[in-house]
Amino acid sequence: MFERLIEKIVKEYLDKRVVPPDKKIYPAGYNPLPVIKGAMFEWLFIPFNGQRILMKIRYPNYTQLAAAGYNYGQILLDNREQRPLTEDEKQQILNAQEYAAKCVMCSPTYEDFEKMVYKEDNAVIRRRAKTAEIKEMLKSPLLTRAQRYEFERELKELEYFTGILLPNDTMAALTRIALGADVSDVKKLTREALEQAAYKSEIYGGPPHGYLSGVFTDADAVEIDAVCFNIIQDLRKKHKTKAAPPARKK
């Protein structure tokens, strides 16, 4: 009888949790990433231009990750749907990745890495000087429209080169860490699942994330609700734009 009681307690405990492929047990529901990971800091090997470097990372909570206002849930959904992105959307994603890297990097910090690059990378140093020079030129009221266009185009390229300093594989890895992509079930969510959660929220009330089960971060809850809100808004707009059938004449 005592063994059955223990078995029942263990089963109830495991039913509330999910065992992923790495065999670690993560709490189900919506929790801050440090709670899910059971640690605030961790040393990890991070990809860097095809190599791996050891970096101390910090697991951010929702408040830290949301401070810059990026909608990571929508970004992840857009990437999964593989729709063509505009230049502004691509830049927004890069900016969001850069901010995530700043949240995660602990040793070295992003600022430490930035200082090192600006001090030792001559290519970056030259382009920063050129950027400052073009900004001064753009202040002149004597520029023709064609000249201004060329200067603005060159400035955009230079700012892109000097603004995003980390390699692409490093940026992608640090973003996944910041979002808890290795533990969160948000990566499994489909458009259909989000639509169903949005519908249920409209019908029964309560936030959409309450209609999705699994292991999620506290940031996921807010991002899921934001995406579902956009889905509902899009559907409402579509229904409004549909022309009503003409009334029959009596």
Disulfide bonds with the S-S distance in Angstrom:
none
